[in-house]
Amino acid sequence: MKILGFAGSTSSKSINKKLVSFTLDQISDSSLETELIDLNDYKLPMFNVDVEEKDGYPDNAYKFLEKLNEADALIVSMAEHNNSYAAEVKNLLDWCSRIELGFFGEKPMLLMSTSPGGYGGGNVLEASKQRFPKFKADIIRTFKLPSFNDNFSEDHGITDEENRSEHSKALNQFLDHLSK
Ligand SMILES: Cc1cc2nc3c(=O)[nH]c(=O)nc-3n(C[C@H](O)[C@H](O)[C@H](O)COP(=O)(O)O)c2cc1C
């Protein structure tokens, strides 16, 4: 079984990517293959119906969908910009939705967010929780890590005990679901 992870961010220093990477590192079951991808490898023109009509769908949108299709389950952490998706990520979602509305393909998803703020990206998490089922994501658990800079270290991952335990519970429930 393959678990694909990605952050809903194209920042080279993405804290959400760090959270996804930490999460994948916690998976010790050797029967589970994990892969972390970077949305910078799937750059797309800005979506516009005229561009769509003129040029069709970009190769990178198909390349991203192929990655999703190869996976059995998804671990995603969304960056929050002005209470919602980061623009490049919204753009990717828009392109994908035009090719196949249900592009998450009923795959189980652990959906997360983090931000330097005290709400941990809770607004984009909520927006994603509302919308991703339309894209046929099967959201099994959610987790948000508030105040990333206080609660996460490069060497140890989530340092705050309560958040670490909450994260571990969410991940284990997600993995239990996969093993059923
Ligand atoms: C344009 C912009 C808007 C932002 N808006 C929010 C916000 O609404 N809520 C929040 O918690 N953080 C906000 N932030 C801070 C981001 O959460 C922070 O940059 C975080 O590192 C983004 O995640 P990433 O590092 O994975 O890209 C914003 C940052 C930018 C650049």
PDBQT file of the ligand as one rigid body, heavy atoms in Angstrom, charges set to zero:
ROOT
HETATM    1  C1  LIG A 201      -0.404  36.232   1.859  1.00  0.00    +0.000 C 
HETATM    2  C2  LIG A 201      -0.358  35.511   3.175  1.00  0.00    +0.000 A 
HETATM    3  C3  LIG A 201      -1.509  35.415   3.924  1.00  0.00    +0.000 A 
HETATM    4  C4  LIG A 201      -1.499  34.712   5.140  1.00  0.00    +0.000 A 
HETATM    5  N1  LIG A 201      -2.665  34.571   5.819  1.00  0.00    +0.000 NA
HETATM    6  C5  LIG A 201      -2.690  33.797   6.928  1.00  0.00    +0.000 A 
HETATM    7  C6  LIG A 201      -3.927  33.518   7.585  1.00  0.00    +0.000 A 
HETATM    8  O1  LIG A 201      -4.988  33.936   7.173  1.00  0.00    +0.000 OA
HETATM    9  N2  LIG A 201      -3.900  32.710   8.679  1.00  0.00    +0.000 N 
HETATM   10  C7  LIG A 201      -2.727  32.174   9.156  1.00  0.00    +0.000 A 
HETATM   11  O2  LIG A 201      -2.765  31.444  10.139  1.00  0.00    +0.000 OA
HETATM   12  N3  LIG A 201      -1.539  32.430   8.551  1.00  0.00    +0.000 NA
HETATM   13  C8  LIG A 201      -1.490  33.214   7.459  1.00  0.00    +0.000 A 
HETATM   14  N4  LIG A 201      -0.300  33.469   6.827  1.00  0.00    +0.000 N 
HETATM   15  C9  LIG A 201       0.925  32.903   7.384  1.00  0.00    +0.000 C 
HETATM   16  C10 LIG A 201       1.133  31.491   6.839  1.00  0.00    +0.000 C 
HETATM   17  O3  LIG A 201       0.399  30.587   7.622  1.00  0.00    +0.000 OA
HETATM   18  C11 LIG A 201       2.623  31.174   6.886  1.00  0.00    +0.000 C 
HETATM   19  O4  LIG A 201       3.271  31.937   5.888  1.00  0.00    +0.000 OA
HETATM   20  C12 LIG A 201       2.907  29.692   6.712  1.00  0.00    +0.000 C 
HETATM   21  O5  LIG A 201       4.310  29.518   6.755  1.00  0.00    +0.000 OA
HETATM   22  C13 LIG A 201       2.331  29.146   5.417  1.00  0.00    +0.000 C 
HETATM   23  O6  LIG A 201       2.559  27.768   5.322  1.00  0.00    +0.000 OA
HETATM   24  P1  LIG A 201       3.737  27.163   4.438  1.00  0.00    +0.000 P 
HETATM   25  O7  LIG A 201       5.037  27.575   5.123  1.00  0.00    +0.000 OA
HETATM   26  O8  LIG A 201       3.516  25.695   4.490  1.00  0.00    +0.000 OA
HETATM   27  O9  LIG A 201       3.631  27.762   3.072  1.00  0.00    +0.000 OA
HETATM   28  C14 LIG A 201      -0.286  34.153   5.623  1.00  0.00    +0.000 A 
HETATM   29  C15 LIG A 201       0.875  34.290   4.848  1.00  0.00    +0.000 A 
HETATM   30  C16 LIG A 201       0.846  34.944   3.648  1.00  0.00    +0.000 A 
HETATM   31  C17 LIG A 201       2.106  35.033   2.823  1.00  0.00    +0.000 C 
ENDROOT
TORSDOF 0
